[in-house]
Amino acid sequence: MRINQMDIHVEEHGNPKGDKIVFLNGVMASVNSWYILMKPFVEMGFHVILHDFKGQLRSDKPKGPYTFAEHAAETIMVLEKLGVKKAHFIGTSYGGEVGMNIAFRYPEVVKSLVVIDSVSEIDDAMETEINRWIELCEKKDGYQFFWGMADIIYGSRFLAENKAFLEERAKATAHVDPSYFEGQIALYQTFNQDIQMTDRLKEINAPVLVVCGEDDKLKPRRFSKIIHDEIAQSEYVIIPECGHVTIFEKPKELSTLLIGFVQKHC
């Protein structure tokens, strides 16, 4: 889809006449990261909409950094082209942060919002870690890039029990086009420079579910508690024995939460 003179990768799944759900990707991910979690919604007759933000794998990667306001506006442009006036939004990490921006910038579009492993502000440790990711990207070695951040984004138990799965992901990352890393650098710079939004969370009037992995080392659960405390209509759930990538580490538990929350607000 052509948005703001960029090619943005967009996918639609399920029933075009059903209730709309927009899934918003984590920073390193692409639309396929949602395929397992979106499946029950497709089976229940929902209309699922996915897209890669600018800078991500399948979309154009203009020079950054960007802003979260831009990501929010471009998501709304995608929905307008699809004729979507109101939707449920589910975002993980960077996608959850875009989702919160959508909720306070375009409240009329948001039926409900799920925010998974996200933050509304940054601390020195987080900024330092993201800068380390930028250094990894500059080497343009996908295998080294993957393993260089695995310890911080996955929980200890998941790492120990899924070494073969993670090795396959590392090998797949080794073959990504070098442009992927250029887009990642722009997105990481965007996060470090533009994430601060705690002072705007009180403007969110939609029902919100805040989910966080108990052992999230990248974006510790105290940041999810800040989001919960600032949003009046929010619920807060901690997933035990789970790191930052809840969508991969605990898909069954997360799916139960998502289905229940979305159905409650249809």
Secondary structure as UniProt FT lines:
FT   STRAND          2..3
FT   TURN            4..5
FT   STRAND          6..7
FT   STRAND          10..14
FT   TURN            16..17
FT   STRAND          20..24
FT   TURN            27..28
FT   HELIX           31..34
FT   HELIX           35..43
FT   TURN            44..45
FT   STRAND          47..51
FT   TURN            54..55
FT   TURN            57..58
FT   HELIX           68..81
FT   TURN            82..83
FT   STRAND          87..92
FT   HELIX           94..105
FT   HELIX           107..109
FT   STRAND          110..116
FT   HELIX           124..139
FT   HELIX           142..153
FT   HELIX           156..161
FT   HELIX           163..173
FT   TURN            174..175
FT   HELIX           179..194
FT   HELIX           198..203
FT   STRAND          208..213
FT   TURN            214..215
FT   HELIX           221..230
FT   TURN            232..233
FT   STRAND          234..239
FT   TURN            240..241
FT   HELIX           246..249
FT   HELIX           251..264
//
